[in-house]
Amino acid sequence: MKISPPESQFKNPIINWIDTRLPIFTAMNEAVGTEHPTPKNLNYWWNFGSLAGVVLVIMIITGIALAMNYTAHVDHAFDSVERIMRDVNGGWLIRYIHMNGASFFFIVVYIHMARNLYYGSYKAPRELLWILGVVIYLLMMATAFLGYTLPWGQMSFWGATVITNFFSVIPFVGEPIVSWLLGGYTVDNPTLNRFYALHYLLPFVIAGVILLHIVALHRFGSNNPLGIDVKNDKDMIPFHPYYTIKDFFGLSVFLAIFCVFVFFVPNLLGHPENYVPADPLSTPAHIVPEWYLSPFYAILRAVPDKLLGVLAMFGAIGILFILPWLDRSPVRSAHFRPMYKVFYWLFIINMLALGYLGVQNPEGIYLILGRACTAWYFIHFLIIIPLLNVIETPKALPKSISDPIFSSGSSELGATTPRGQK
Amino acid sequence: MMRTVFILMVFSLFSFSVHASDPLEKGENKSWSFLGPFGTYNKSSLQRGLQVYTEVCSSCHSLKYIAYRNLSDLGYNKEEIKAFSANFTVMDGPNDDGEMFERPGRPSDHFVSPYPNVNAAKAANGGAYPPDLSLITKARGGGADYLYSLLIGYKEAPDSIKVLEGMYYNKYYSGNLIAMPQPLYDDGVVYADGTKASIEQMASDVTEFLSWAAEPEMEERKRTGIAAIAFLLIMAVLSYMAKQQIWANLKKKQT
């Protein structure tokens, strides 16, 4: 039999009255407040999670403002965007924030993911936290692609044509699936309408998955640069005020850099072709995706067969889901993994190379390099990562975050001990 | 070490050209007054550019996203804009009798297009559609420099290139053969302010004008940007100081 819960302990009587009946203040306190213990040694790479959350909020707010002035119709979409740019008060600012916000959302999330890979945050017991993150990343790519269609410029139209065509490679049902996605045989008004509806929906789905991501995070708390488990209270500090102020400082710097793009080079990350209204009768000389999808476009084009190319592209993202089980090394942080550290940076360079190759014409040296980089991407995950567990000798791990004494063995202390393996 | 690598990573993200480049001769790089974080448009150049557009370009090219009232950005007052817009005939209607009718332009009207629709424009130009110029500097890689180069790029075709009927040789156009005949000739317009109307002068003025047409918000945008970034940098310094102070307590507690 459950007895009524205890009265909350807030000083302010109104807050206390509310919290006793609806514990939102307790929930906030446990999420980002004094009741959320956090490892005390997090470096600035740990800023990017909360930063991504802030960018999502910026995107939703500017997006709703844009939606109030946008017309989802093939005859009016391009004009309505120009109307926002020229006649809506502050419209150019809202649109440039939204446009560049998409790019910066990906920059922040890519850094967040790169930090995760470096410090092994995806390992037990945080596998589901990582998988939810990959789900968010997938949803972001879908949302960004749908949003890029809305201005109805040349790249919008032809990008939508190319990407929806991927599904035509599915045996037997490919063509019907493409028609079903497009609402017709080609990209046209029904396509624009459904893309708009979905572009408005998906950010809220992302917000929902982020909620799960945070619940999963709070189960075991943040990983840390040493990658060892926290041992006691000495290793922990409350999230507020230590990380709230640190995140706020990081946010200020981020926004300053963001503003350089929004106010001074707002079209640098876009493509000039998208200021030409969509014309189904004239194909642009080069159809290129936005830079943040470029590495996967490079993988797609590296494979000569259409079906295998699409499989490779989706496989490249799908492989991230099983990463926690590919990497069996018990040590999380690359700090203590001399060989992994080298391969990590090779992987980062390889990703940047793929991003570069994705916007080049796939011929000559670019095609050869594209194939080499694509091969390396899969070799890294499928061969190198599992192999390192066998051949690598990790360095000695410290006993605890606050204790600088290093233990002699590395396998036990602080290392992840996957259940059933020990 | 990590920091250096990170900085390099961020820069390499942006340093490579996002746009696939066209294989054409590198155009002129002019030092436009509107470049740079404090750049502004040159008003007398804008006014001359409007004259070049009106007297030359507008016979084929529309400028549909610009309204006559926007010309106040060029330094014209209300009366001048009213008089300028009245020079154009606008198709309006239907009126109470259901008829379309013609009337003189008003400041609230958008620039009148030379052709009633795209097909009419194509029919009058041998099948090639003269694009709307409202966004032209944003819609072409190379922007203002490209447009300027194109306008002064009409040269004698080298023997190796065969110029087809209805096409013209241009040094800077992708493929070198363009359907637009050379639009600018020395003294093609008589400037109201007495400036000598050389090809380069007219190309420069009309490019400045069309850059404004593509980004009329540019001056306000940059001004706002300076203020926003100044504010954020101060906020960053203050929050960094606050952060140092809060974390200092922690270090004291532990020693």
Interface residues (C-beta under 8 A of the other chain):
Chain A: K40 D79 E82 M85 R86 W92 L93 Y96 I107 I237 P241 Y242 I245 K246 F248 F249 S252 V253 L255 A256 C259 V260 V262 F263 F264 P266 N267 L268 L269 G270 H271 P272 E273 Y275 V276 A285 H286 V288 W291 W345 I348 L352 G355 Y356 V359 Q360 N361 S402
Chain B: V5 M9 V10 S12 L13 F14 F16 S17 V18 H19 A20 D22 P37 Y65 N70 P131 S134 L135 K138 A139 R140 G141 G143 S174 A214 P216 E217 R221 K222 T224 G225 I226 A228 I229 L232 L233 M235 A236 S239 Y240 A242 K243 I246 W247 L250 Q254
